[in-house]
Amino acid sequence: MTVLVIAESQQNHLQPSTLNVMSAALQIDTDVHVVLMGQGLSEVAIQAAQISGVSKVLVADDSIFANQLAENLTLQILAIVDAYSHILVAASANGKNVMPRIAALKDVAQISEITKVIDANTFERPIYAGNAIATVQSSDSLKVITVRTTGFDPVPATGGTAVIEALTVVSDSGQSQFVSRETTKSDRPELTAAKIIVSGGRGLGSAEQYHHIMEPLADSLGAALGASRAAVDAGYVPNDYQVGQTGKIVAPQLYVAVGISGAIQHLAGMKDSKVIVAINKDPEAPIFGVADYGLVADLFTAVPELVAAIKN
């Protein structure tokens, strides 16, 4: 068996999620290839070749992949996938866009957001907002899998000496056209890759209070900013701040929940964090059920005091 990992890159750097996907792949088989699709990939290919455990890096470098259109990415994967028993990608927006197309065109089932590899045919994945774990076994000749990266520790980014091989690039599908992209720029860490995250909830009361209370805390800890769905729906922050089942799934070293009650859909997105700290004035808030440390207090008093203590 040979396993294929679809790597994601941005601005000449591999996405950290690739290292987590590699961890899952190596639990299936030790012969793992990585495929890169994009434009101007020479630096990224070298980074991928250094990943521990990678035996070969396949590179499809062409302008038709510059904007990561799913139709073109799918055609390139279909051109090489018959050589593999498993194909894995992070359960990111791109991964969720490409993999169902591959599964449908190969007439196999997709196994979504695995969190554990039991054997080459059997996997675990969360269902019901993470309240139950399903064990899924597939007899398909090709396993098409998305990986919930929080379920796997990353492999080392260095130490590998993989061979780099250029692929014959497929023709543009002509099925879609890139129009524009709007991205949010921030000096803070990216939410899904951050080691420390501070998240605010509806208890903050307004967008102004969110920024007034949460930003100094994030700055003092060098943390990324997140939010509950209630805070996003109330317009405190943009959608890309949302942590939860319908937002981003995170598992940082430290997660600080401020004014978040702990609805099931939010817990599904952060309960795998290594250390969880909750600040809420309601002692019955569900968030305290998963928190390692809980502080029952008024956040408008407690958080500024915490910031002052950290700075001192």
C-alpha positions in Angstrom: 0.0 0.0 0.0 1.1 3.5 -0.7 -0.6 6.5 0.8 -1.0 9.9 -0.9 -1.3 13.1 1.2 -2.5 16.3 -0.5 -0.5 19.1 1.0 -1.7 22.6 1.3 0.6 25.7 1.1 0.2 29.4 1.3 2.7 32.1 0.4 5.6 29.7 -0.1 5.0 27.9 3.1 3.5 24.5 3.9 0.4 24.7 6.0 1.1 23.2 9.5 -1.9 20.9 9.0 0.1 18.9 6.5 2.2 17.6 9.4 -0.8 16.4 11.2 -2.2 14.6 8.1 1.2 13.0 7.7 0.9 11.6 11.2 -2.4 9.9 10.3 -0.9 8.7 7.0 2.1 7.0 8.7 -0.3 5.1 10.9 -1.8 3.5 7.8 1.5 2.7 6.0 5.1 3.8 6.1 5.2 4.5 2.3 3.8 7.9 2.0 3.9 10.3 -0.9 3.0 14.0 -0.7 1.4 15.9 -3.7 1.7 19.7 -4.1 -0.5 21.6 -6.5 0.0 25.3 -7.1 2.2 27.9 -8.8 5.8 28.7 -7.8 6.3 25.7 -5.6 10.1 25.2 -5.6 10.6 26.4 -2.0 7.5 24.5 -0.8 8.6 21.3 -2.4 11.9 21.5 -0.6 10.0 22.0 2.7 7.8 19.0 1.9 10.8 16.8 1.1 12.2 17.5 4.6 9.1 16.3 6.4 9.8 13.2 8.5 8.4 10.0 6.9 7.8 11.3 3.3 9.3 9.1 0.7 8.4 11.1 -2.4 7.1 14.6 -3.2 5.0 15.0 -6.4 4.8 18.5 -7.7 2.2 19.9 -10.1 3.4 23.5 -10.7 1.2 25.5 -13.1 -0.8 28.7 -13.3 -4.1 26.6 -13.5 -3.6 25.7 -9.8 -2.7 29.3 -8.7 -6.1 29.9 -7.2 -6.8 26.3 -6.0 -9.9 25.8 -8.1 -11.3 22.5 -7.0 -12.1 21.3 -10.5 -8.5 21.5 -11.6 -7.1 20.0 -8.4 -9.5 17.1 -8.7 -8.4 16.3 -12.3 -4.8 16.3 -11.3 -5.4 13.9 -8.4 -7.5 11.6 -10.6 -4.6 11.4 -13.0 -2.3 9.8 -10.4 -4.6 8.3 -7.8 -4.8 4.8 -9.2 -1.3 4.1 -7.8 -2.5 4.6 -4.2 -4.6 2.8 -1.7 -5.4 5.8 0.5 -5.6 9.5 -0.2 -5.7 11.9 2.8 -6.1 15.7 3.2 -6.8 18.0 6.1 -10.5 18.7 6.7 -10.0 22.3 5.7 -12.1 24.3 3.3 -10.0 23.2 0.4 -10.0 19.6 1.5 -13.7 19.5 1.9 -14.1 21.0 -1.5 -11.9 18.6 -3.4 -12.3 15.2 -1.7 -16.0 14.7 -2.3 -15.4 15.2 -6.0 -12.7 12.6 -6.0 -14.8 10.1 -4.1 -17.8 10.6 -6.4 -15.8 10.3 -9.6 -14.0 7.1 -8.3 -17.4 5.8 -7.0 -16.1 5.2 -3.5 -17.3 6.4 -0.1 -15.6 9.3 1.6 -14.5 8.9 5.2 -14.8 12.3 6.8 -12.8 13.9 9.6 -11.1 10.9 11.1 -9.6 11.3 14.6 -8.0 7.9 14.9 -6.6 5.2 12.7 -7.3 1.7 14.0 -6.0 -0.2 10.9 -5.7 0.4 7.2 -9.4 -0.1 6.7 -10.9 1.1 10.0 -11.1 4.6 11.4 -12.8 6.6 14.1 -14.6 9.8 13.5 -16.8 12.1 15.8 -20.6 12.3 15.2 -23.4 14.2 16.9 -21.2 17.3 17.5 -18.5 15.1 19.1 -20.8 13.5 21.6 -20.3 10.0 20.1 -17.5 8.4 18.2 -18.3 6.2 15.2 -16.0 3.4 14.1 -16.0 3.2 10.3 -14.7 0.3 8.2 -14.3 0.5 4.4 -13.8 -2.3 1.9 -13.3 0.2 -1.0 -10.1 -0.3 -3.0 -9.4 3.4 -2.6 -9.9 5.1 0.8 -10.8 8.8 0.4 -10.2 10.4 3.8 -10.3 13.9 5.4 -8.4 14.3 8.6 -9.5 16.3 11.6 -6.0 17.6 12.4 -6.6 18.1 16.1 -6.8 14.3 16.5 -3.2 13.8 15.5 0.1 15.2 16.7 2.3 16.7 14.0 5.3 14.8 12.7 8.6 16.6 12.7 9.0 19.1 9.9 12.6 18.2 9.3 14.7 15.1 9.1 13.3 13.7 5.8 15.1 13.3 2.5 12.3 12.6 0.0 12.7 12.5 -3.7 11.0 15.4 -5.6 9.3 14.5 -8.8 7.5 16.8 -11.3 4.1 15.7 -12.5 2.7 16.0 -16.0 0.1 18.8 -15.5 -3.5 18.2 -16.6 -5.4 20.6 -18.8 -7.6 23.3 -17.3 -11.1 21.8 -16.8 -12.7 25.1 -18.0 -15.6 24.4 -15.5 -14.9 27.3 -13.2 -13.2 30.7 -13.2 -11.5 32.6 -10.4 -13.1 36.0 -9.9 -11.8 37.5 -6.6 -10.6 36.7 -3.1 -11.2 38.6 0.1 -8.8 37.7 2.9 -8.5 38.9 6.5 -5.1 40.2 7.5 -3.9 40.0 11.0 -0.6 40.3 12.9 -1.9 37.6 15.3 -1.5 33.8 14.8 -3.9 32.0 12.5 -6.7 30.5 14.6 -6.3 26.8 13.6 -2.5 26.9 14.0 -2.2 29.0 17.2 -0.8 27.4 20.4 -2.8 29.9 22.5 -6.4 31.0 21.8 -8.6 33.4 23.7 -12.2 33.4 22.8 -15.0 35.7 23.7 -18.7 35.0 23.9 -22.0 36.8 24.1 -21.3 37.8 27.7 -19.0 40.5 26.4 -22.2 42.5 25.4 -21.0 44.3 22.3 -18.3 44.5 19.6 -16.7 47.4 21.4 -16.4 45.5 24.7 -15.1 42.4 22.8 -12.2 44.4 21.4 -11.7 46.4 24.6 -11.5 43.3 26.8 -10.2 40.5 24.5 -7.4 42.2 22.5 -5.2 43.2 25.5 -5.5 39.6 26.8 -4.6 38.2 23.4 -1.7 40.6 23.1 -0.4 39.8 26.6 -0.4 36.0 25.8 0.6 36.2 22.1 -2.6 34.5 21.4 -5.1 34.2 18.5 -8.5 35.6 18.9 -11.6 33.5 18.6 -15.3 33.7 19.4 -18.4 31.7 20.1 -21.2 31.4 17.5 -23.4 33.7 19.6 -20.8 36.4 19.5 -20.3 36.1 15.8 -24.1 36.1 15.2 -24.4 39.2 17.3 -21.9 41.0 15.1 -19.1 41.3 17.6 -16.5 39.8 15.2 -16.3 38.4 11.6 -17.2 34.8 10.8 -13.6 33.7 10.6 -13.3 34.1 14.3 -15.8 31.4 15.1 -14.8 28.3 17.0 -17.2 25.4 17.0 -18.9 22.7 15.0 -20.0 25.2 12.4 -16.8 27.2 12.7 -13.1 26.2 13.2 -12.0 23.1 15.1 -9.0 23.9 17.3 -6.8 22.2 19.8 -4.3 24.7 21.1 -2.0 24.2 24.1 -4.1 26.8 26.0 -7.7 27.8 25.3 -9.2 30.7 27.4 -13.0 31.0 27.1 -14.3 34.4 28.3 -18.0 34.9 28.7 -18.8 31.7 26.8 -21.6 29.5 28.3 -20.4 26.4 26.5 -23.1 25.3 24.1 -22.6 21.9 22.6 -21.6 23.3 19.2 -18.9 25.4 20.7 -17.5 22.6 22.8 -17.3 20.4 19.7 -14.8 22.8 18.3 -12.4 23.3 21.3 -12.8 20.5 23.8 -9.6 18.7 22.6 -7.5 21.7 23.7 -4.7 20.7 26.1 -5.6 23.2 28.8 -8.9 25.0 29.0 -9.5 28.0 31.2 -13.1 29.4 31.6 -14.1 32.8 33.0 -17.9 33.1 33.5 -20.1 34.6 36.2 -22.6 31.7 36.0 -21.3 28.8 38.1 -23.7 26.5 36.3 -22.3 27.3 32.8 -21.6 24.1 30.8 -18.1 25.4 29.9 -17.0 24.5 33.4 -17.7 20.9 32.7 -14.8 20.7 30.3 -12.5 23.4 31.8 -9.3 22.4 33.6 -9.4 25.7 35.4 -12.6 27.7 36.0 -13.1 31.2 37.5 -16.6 32.3 38.5 -16.3 36.0 38.2 -17.4 39.1 36.4 -15.3 39.1 33.2 -15.1 42.9 33.0 -13.2 42.8 36.3 -11.4 39.5 36.1 -9.9 39.9 32.6 -8.2 43.3 33.1 -6.8 42.0 36.4 -5.5 38.9 34.6 -3.9 41.1 31.9 -2.2 43.3 34.6 -0.9 40.2 36.4 0.6 38.7 33.2 2.3 42.0 32.4 3.8 42.2 35.9 
